[in-house]
């Protein structure tokens, strides 16, 4: 029977702190130059936070708004 999750390599993976995520978020999205790749990277940052984390909630709402503005700008 196989495990439902593949944990191979997880012991070498370091989780980011909220401070590191905030800093990376600002660097990534603070430039005003947004692309689909930028949004994918932002989603990866969000995945580092627990679902119940208030920072995740706030950044998720911010990302949603930025995507809306990006789509509007693209026409």
C-alpha positions as CSV (number, residue, x, y, z in Angstrom):
1,X,0.0,0.0,0.0
2,X,1.4,3.4,-0.9
3,X,1.2,6.5,1.2
4,X,-1.3,9.2,0.0
5,X,1.5,11.9,0.0
6,X,5.0,11.8,-1.4
7,X,7.3,13.2,1.3
8,X,10.5,12.4,-0.6
9,X,13.0,15.2,-0.1
10,X,10.9,17.1,2.3
11,X,13.5,16.7,5.1
12,X,15.8,19.0,3.2
13,X,13.2,21.7,2.5
14,X,13.1,24.8,4.7
15,X,9.9,26.7,5.2
16,X,10.0,30.4,4.8
17,X,9.1,32.7,7.7
18,X,6.4,35.3,7.5
19,X,9.1,38.0,7.3
20,X,10.8,36.3,4.4
21,X,7.5,35.8,2.5
22,X,6.6,39.5,3.1
23,X,10.0,40.6,1.8
24,X,9.8,38.4,-1.2
25,X,6.2,39.5,-1.9
26,X,7.3,43.2,-2.0
27,X,10.2,42.4,-4.3
28,X,8.1,40.4,-6.6
29,X,4.9,42.5,-6.8
30,X,6.2,45.9,-5.8
31,X,7.7,46.7,-9.2
32,X,4.3,47.2,-10.9
33,X,5.4,44.9,-13.7
34,X,3.1,41.9,-13.4
35,X,3.0,38.9,-15.7
36,X,1.4,35.5,-15.4
37,X,4.8,34.2,-14.2
38,X,4.8,36.8,-11.5
39,X,1.4,35.6,-10.3
40,X,2.5,32.0,-10.3
41,X,5.5,32.9,-8.1
42,X,3.2,34.8,-5.8
43,X,1.0,31.7,-5.5
44,X,4.0,29.7,-4.5
45,X,4.8,32.2,-1.8
46,X,1.3,31.9,-0.5
47,X,1.6,28.1,-0.4
48,X,4.3,28.5,2.2
49,X,1.8,29.8,4.7
50,X,-0.8,27.8,6.5
51,X,-4.4,28.3,5.2
52,X,-5.6,29.9,8.5
53,X,-2.7,32.4,8.6
54,X,-3.9,36.0,8.5
55,X,-1.0,37.1,6.3
56,X,-2.0,34.4,3.8
57,X,-5.6,35.8,3.8
58,X,-4.4,39.4,3.3
59,X,-1.9,38.5,0.5
60,X,-4.5,36.3,-1.2
61,X,-6.9,39.2,-1.4
62,X,-4.1,41.5,-2.6
63,X,-3.2,39.0,-5.3
64,X,-6.8,38.6,-6.4
65,X,-7.1,42.4,-6.8
66,X,-3.8,42.6,-8.7
67,X,-4.9,39.8,-11.1
68,X,-8.2,41.7,-11.6
69,X,-6.3,44.9,-12.5
70,X,-3.9,43.0,-14.7
71,X,-6.7,41.4,-16.7
72,X,-8.4,44.8,-17.0
73,X,-5.2,46.4,-18.3
74,X,-4.6,43.6,-20.8
75,X,-8.1,44.3,-22.2
